[in-house]
């Protein structure tokens, strides 16, 4: 087994799993080994892990813009209620924008460690942040992931801070960020319509229209994930079970499987569809819909033969703008279930403890 001789203690783990993989480790270091009950073992050992791949509901964005919109909105509502996830196809983002984003992300993680390390920071407000695990300052057990987090708004302000290497990274990532932002705005309009908050004469008010305008100036965080091959993938995870904080996350995956979602108390692997997005409901949308649409626990598996790249684009309202249940979705038979929250509260919460599952959302619930 190769040993990293230049660092002592846990410093070597703070430098990431890509570096561990490049050093030739043949066993997973103890820092990454999960307690037995948390390990992603096969289904014969763990009855809560399914052997079957999951085909998520498919939403055809082109159909959503056409005469079948009402029917597609019903499918969208069903997906958000029953799965918290859907696959988005025919979304209109050019395939070269997508392939370029995967390609430049791959090339970033192939840079020498010293180049990547320039962007290491523990500041969760930093416009660019390179790091490892889930929350490397709080995690007791590290996960098998390195990440590059890019704040995307306002783009002209943050772009000069983004990595200048590879040389085309800023240009390609900025194009991708703009395309996904526009797609998110269109999806939120459909989400509001599927909740019957806009689009009908009796429900058309300025409140939701104003919120749609606020999303244009809202927070967008792009997380580029690198999951190198892992010598003992049954002992660790690429990401632990968690839900996402915002309204919607648009996830771009390469062809390597890894994403699992919790469905009926079982972990099920999502089957990748080329050129599509996996879209999931975030905690803020669950709060806004007063629990009608569900943010769902998901995690990431790793494997011993193939590295995996994914790009998550997380979208929310402006940083300090609070969100609570829509008054239109609260009544005597459906009382308010959540207190107001904002992105700043989320960052404060996860900065102060080791995140577990949907703990943040649980902390927002009103127990009446």
Secondary structure, DSSP 8 states (H G I E B T S, - for coil): -----S--TTHHHHT-HHHHHHHT-SS--GGG---GGGS---TTT-TTEEEEEE---EEEHHHHTSTTHHHHHHHHHHHHHHTSEEEEES----HHHHHHHHHHHHHHHTS-HHHHHTTB---TT-SEEEEETTTTTT-SS--S-EEEEEE-SSHHHHGGGS---STTHHHHHHHHHHHHHHHHHHHHHHHHHHTTSSSSTTT--HHHHHHHHHHHTS-EEEEEEEE---TTGGG--SEEEE--SSSEEEEEE-SS--EEEEETTEEEEE---TT-EEEEE-HHHHHHTTTSS----EEE---SS--EEEEEEEE-S-TT--B---GGG--SSS---B--B-HHHHHHHHHSS---BTHHHHHHB---
